[in-house]
């Protein structure tokens, strides 16, 4: 992988996209096991909690972005057996791991880029993204795509590492992640590079307050948020307002609220 100890590669969408494709191909086979180890077995509980915070009625179609090996998509398929669930990931090795899951008929896994979704506007009642938007090659573009494909009145669930606003706490959290993830990365892969990415990507990611501001500016209405693991993980539930519209401005879609 073309990665240095710096974070410059994370600031260029194309470089970050290429890096992610290589990184997740390398870790796909052991991804689920390492998630359990690194979270002390809590990762599946956090994802179940995230799904439980979503509405339970009138759900016909769900999308799980950066679905990885499919665990979040599987939870959606179990929670909404009447709905069609699509799991999408940039990495085809992850998709192949996800497709090996058996016993769920209302789910399918497809390759795709969350920054350039091929779905129609207002397609999904629910969109989820666990450890996803931090990995997006372009954060704002991914959020614009998410709100585009979510139907008016639909919900979006984001779960990821959360960065505090306090600079000292940021440094402490990043150091902790670097040491903990680096230890297991060295044990499994004989170097720290595969999981050094977590701390590096979080270092250039907005803090919790900044992220909520970006979500609001994009057009989302934040309905709930919950921090876990001493504040290191955050679940944010958003709703796409019924009275939202959009306009094209300099080649980009901007969302605006319409007066009743």
N, C-alpha and C positions, 0 to 999 in steps of 0.2 A: 504494500500500500504506500502511496506517495504521501506520507505524513511526516511532518517534523514535530518538534516539541512546541512550536508556536500554534497560533489559532488562525493564521491568515487564510488557510484553506477553507475555513468555516465561513468566511465573509464573502466568498464568491460562490454563487449558486451552482455553477457547473462543476467546480472543484468539489464542493460538498456533496453533490449528487454522485459523482464518480467515487468519492471516498466511501460513501454509505453503501453503494452497490458492492464494493470490494469487501468492506468490513463485515456486512451482514451475511455475505456468502461464506466468509471464514467462520463465523460463530453460529450459523444456523443450526447445525446438528446438536450443539450443546446449549442452545439458547434457553430452553425451558428449565433445564437443570440449574444453570447458573442464576437464572432469575430467582429460583427458589432459595438457593444458597445465599445470594447477595441480599435478599430481603428477609432472611430468617423465616422463610415460608409464608410471608405475609402478602406477597404479590397477588395471589389468587383471591385472598380476602378483600384486598383493596379494590380489585376489579369487580367482584361481586357487589361490594358496597356501591361502587359507581353506577352499576346497572340498576341497583335498587333505588337510586335517587332519581331515576328517569320516570316519566309517566307510564302507567300500566295499561292504558286503554287506547283504542283507535290507532294502533300502530300497524301499518301494512308493509312498510319497506324500511330497512335499516342498512346503514353503510358503516363499516369499521375500517378506518384508514390506518395505513402502516400496520396491517393486521398481524405481521410476524407469522408465528406458527399457528395462529388462529384461536387462541384461548378466549380473547374478548368477543370475537365473532360467535364463538360457540356459546358463550353466556347469553348473548343477545338472541340466538336461535332458540335456546331453552326458555328464555323469559317470554319471547313472543313467537310461539309455535305457529301462529296463524300468519306471520309476516315472512316476506322474502328478505334474507340477510345476505349481503355481499361483503366479503372481506377483500381488501385491496392492498397490495404492497408493491413497492418498487423492485424488490429483490425476488427473483424467480426461485432461488433456493428456499427462501422462506415460504413462498407459495406452495412449493412441492411438499414441504413438511406439513403445512396446513391441510393440504388435500388428502393426506394420509389419515386424518381424523375420520372416524366412522360413526354411523348411527344417527346423524342429523341430516334430514332430507331437505330442509328449507334453507340451506346455506350453500353458497358457492364462492370460490376464491379466484380472483383475477389479478393479473399484473397491471400496474398503473402508477402514475405519478400524482401525488396529492396536489401538486402545483398546476396540474393540467388535466383535470378530471374530464372524462368523456361523457358524463351523464348530463341529462337535460336539467334545465333550471327547475327548482322546486320538486325534485324527484323523491326525496327521502323524508320520512317522518322523524327519524333519529339518525344522527351521525356521531360516531364515537372515534376518539383518537387517544390511545394510551401510549405514552412515551413517543408521541408522533410529531407534534408541531415543533418541538425542540430539534427534531431531526429533519424537519422540512428544509429543502434547499433554499427556499425563500419564504420566510414566515408570513409576510403580508399577503403574498400571492396565494399561499395555502389557505389562509383565513378567508380571503375573498372567494376562493373556490368552494370552501366549505359552506359559507353563507349562501352562495349561489345555488348549490344543489339541495340545500335544506328547504323544505316547503315552509310557507308562511305559517307561523304558529308551531313549527317543528322545534325539536330540541337537539342540542349539541352537548356532548360530554367530553371534556378534556381532562386527562389525568397525566401528570408528569412530575418530574422533580421541580421543586419550588425554590427560588432564590430569594432570600430576605433582602430588604432594602439596606439594612445596616452593613457597612463595608466590612467591619470586623467579623460579623456573623457570616458574611459571604466567604471571607477567606477561610474561616474555620470549617464551614461546610464543604468547600471545594477541596481543602486539604484532607478532610475525613474521607470524602469520596475517592480522592486520588489514591490514598493509602489502602482503603478497603477493597476497592475494585482492582487496584493494581496488584494486590496480593493474590487474588483469585485468578486474575488474568495471567500472572506469571506461573501459577500452579497448573493451569489448564493449557496455556499456549506458550509457556516458556519466555514470554516477554510481556511488558505492560501495555503495549500499544493498543490491542483490541479494546480494552475497557478504559484506557486513558481518555478515550473519546467522551465518556460521560461527563467528567469534570470539565473538559475543554469546551464541550458544546454548551454546558450550563454557564460557563464563565462569560460567554458572549450572548447569552439569552436574557431577555428582559426579566427584572425581578417581579415578584408577585403583583405588586401594585401597578407597575408599568404594563404588565401583560393584561391586566383587567382594563386599563385605560385603552390599550390597543384594541381589545375585543369590543369595547363600547364604541370606539371611533369607527370600527369596521361595520357596526350596525347591530351587533348582538346585544340582547338584554340579559344580564347576568342574574339568574334566579337563586342560585345556591353556590356556596363554595365551602370546602371542608379540607383542613390540613391534617395530615397523618404523619406518623414516624417523626415526632418532635418537629413538625413543620417542614420536613424535607420533601414530602410528597403532597401534592394538592389536587383535589378534584374540583373542577369548575363546571357547573351546569349552566348552559346558556339557552336562550329562546330567540328564535327569529321572529320579530314582531309581525303582527298581521298587517300593520299599516306602513310597511316598508316598500320602497321602490328603488330604482337605480337609474343612473345616467352614465353615459360614456364620456370620459374626460381624458384627453390626451392618450387615448388607446387603453385606458384602464376603466374598470367599472367601479363607480362610487355609489354607496347606498345612502339613501336619504329617507327621512320619515315624512309621510304624507299626512296632512291635516284631515281630520274627519269632516 
